Amino acid sequence: MNIKIIFLVSFFILHSAVAWAERAPYEAPPWVPPPPPESRVHLVDNGDGTLTETKTHLMWTQKDSYADLGKCLNWYQATDYVENLKTGGHTDWRLPMVFEYGMIYDNTKENNMAFDHDPDQPLALSEQFADGAAYWYWSAEYEETDLTDCCTRVAYFVTGRAFSRNLSNCKHGGVRAVRDLDH
């Protein structure tokens, strides 16, 4: 009885192998790229030099200080810039917190919109913001210390990371002003 089972199993395996070998070669379907990821940032152009992020209810300036003035600002200059800003008819602009910059950091975007248009340093920022932008932005996260030039946190829009900078530092940075809509 064992010989009969071995014969039947062997016959089935051999028959399957012959049938498989006689089929046409496998052709993979053509590669179709996946759809791009969907942005979590939802901006509305207010038509007055401002954009509103609808999920956070924050209003942002379309132009950052670099796009507006064509130069870098240190933290002191950025603070003065925001305090005197009148974009969109509003005067209650402020320096954002780093986490608020994270609300407009968009890792689905790679825009060559920095002031020097360096293709190796695309910004993760919506094309709705103005061309000529800075690479990183000053935040309101400043602590008084005994050190004369230290420090505040900044948001870097090439990598999405936050780090600290000396207050007088001014290389490729600026500020993008924000205001609250919910008062």
SULDA-V781835 format. One record per backbone hydrogen bond with DSSP energy under -1.0 kcal/mol. NH is the residue of the N-H (numbers start at 1). CO is the residue of the C=O. E is the energy in kcal/mol with one decimal. If there is no record, write none. Layout:
nh=<NH;NH>
co=<CO;CO>
e=<E;E>
//
This chain:
nh=<5;6;7;8;9;10;11;12;13;14;15;16;17;18;19;20;21;22;44;46;51;52;53;54;57;58;59;60;61;62;65;68;69;70;73;75;78;79;80;81;82;83;84;85;89;90;94;101;102;103;104;105;106;109;111;113;115;117;121;123;124;125;129;130;132;133;135;136;137;138;139;140;142;152;153;154;155;156;157;160;163;165;167;169;174;178;179;181>
co=<1;2;3;4;5;6;7;8;9;10;11;12;13;14;15;16;17;18;52;50;60;44;58;42;53;53;179;51;177;49;175;64;65;66;173;167;74;75;76;77;78;79;80;82;86;87;178;97;98;100;101;101;124;106;123;111;133;114;118;111;157;123;126;62;113;113;172;172;155;174;153;96;140;165;141;163;137;161;135;156;154;152;149;166;136;94;59;57>
e=<-1.8;-2.4;-2.4;-2.3;-2.6;-2.5;-2.6;-2.4;-2.5;-2.6;-2.8;-2.4;-2.3;-2.3;-2.3;-2.4;-2.2;-1.4;-2.3;-2.2;-2.7;-2.5;-2.8;-2.6;-1.7;-1.0;-2.7;-3.4;-1.7;-2.8;-2.7;-2.3;-2.9;-2.6;-1.1;-2.5;-2.7;-2.3;-2.0;-2.8;-2.3;-2.1;-1.6;-1.1;-1.6;-1.7;-2.3;-1.5;-1.5;-1.2;-1.5;-1.3;-2.7;-2.1;-2.8;-1.5;-2.6;-1.6;-1.8;-3.1;-2.7;-1.7;-1.7;-2.4;-2.1;-2.1;-2.4;-1.1;-2.1;-2.7;-1.1;-2.3;-2.1;-1.8;-1.1;-3.1;-2.0;-2.8;-2.5;-2.2;-1.7;-2.5;-1.4;-1.4;-1.6;-2.1;-2.0;-2.0>
//
